[in-house]
Amino acid sequence: MFPDIKINNEIEEILDKYPISIPQYYLSLIDKSDPNDPIRRMSVPSFSEMDLDGSFDTSGENDNTVIKGLQHKYSQTVLLLSTHCCAMYCRYCFRKRMVGATTDEIAIDLDKIFDYIRNHEEISNVLISGGDSFMLETDTIEKYLKNLSEIEHLDYIRFGTKVPVVFPDRIINDTQLLELLKKYCTKKQIYISTQFNHSNEITPQSIKAIKLLQQAGLIIKNQTVLLKGVNDNPEVLGALLKNLTKIGIVPYYIFQCRPVSGVKNQFQVPLLKGYEIVEKAKSLQNGNGKCLRFVMSNTKGKVEIIGKGSKDGEMIFKFHQAKNKENQGRIFTRLLSEKDCWVDD
């Protein structure tokens, strides 16, 4: 650990509530001379995390759970919480209630889960997340792939993982994992949903990990979180998007940071400001970099932040995905103040 990152009483108080884990590789990306370094901000604890304003379940995950470890919020998609472990515990994590702390929400009865998916033919894809799904043992990943690839009505399988970003050696040095992914990619298309938030994370090692996954036949898509003090600048965000498309990663979503306890007042960017940042960043892109959507995931669905209305402070939203069918595709407006960071009604 860097000598200037010391375990003092404040840090110990945070660690009693939220874990810390920073791989040596990711730690090495921090500019020790810069107290506002974006890698530091995303990985090193701050006493601001003790601010409990907000919620620990901002998108209604508990209400969407159909079997322990399996959520079914949207008709065609199920989310499988495969582990509570991550290689690096992000300080802005929206599952701070459980990640690194408890297995209470993690899938245990996989046979029951696989049966549920088999018996619900409306499900066309599975997102294996956590925690970080690539922190599972390779043999466990094979169990998921073997069972899911045999379900005819699934079009594809997704893994949610930041391993290519924070711990690329897990991919680079594991030929068994790469051969496994290559094998099952011939049975079902496999996607990776990863999360690069800053260009400083795009290094020779992370690029190598991405290229190996692409060579195995996987499609890599990126879901950036808009974070105060990290990428809340059009040039910084625009450079990230451009550098992603340069290495064949598709910018998929920019997520509005959720109002999570311990995160809300530390990382959220107001919506009106965030929209301006995203639009200016998109204007710096060529074709593929313009395909992303600026969204938030609240209790009612995945809501796209479309643009500003004719009135001061008016913002136009659209349900990109909806928990209830009557909301699907619905457009609505809200009058926002310059401080408003979330919409959930």
Secondary structure, DSSP 4 states (H G I P E B T S, - for coil): --TTS---HHHHHHHHHS-----HHHHTTS-TT-TT-HHHHHHS--GGGG---SBS-TT-HHHHEEETTEEEEETTEEEEE--S--SS--TT-TTTTTTTT--TTS---HHHHHHHHHH-TT--EEEEESS-GGGS-HHHHHHHHHHHHT-TT--EEEEE--HHHH-THHHHT-HHHHHHHHHHHTTSEEEEEE---SGGG--HHHHHHHHHHHHTT-EEEEEEEE-TTTT-SHHHHHHHHHHHHHTTPEEEEEEEPP-BTTTHHHH---HHHHHHHHHHHHHT--TGGG--EEEEEETTEEEEEEEE-SSTTEEEEEEEEESSGGGTT-EEEEE--TT------
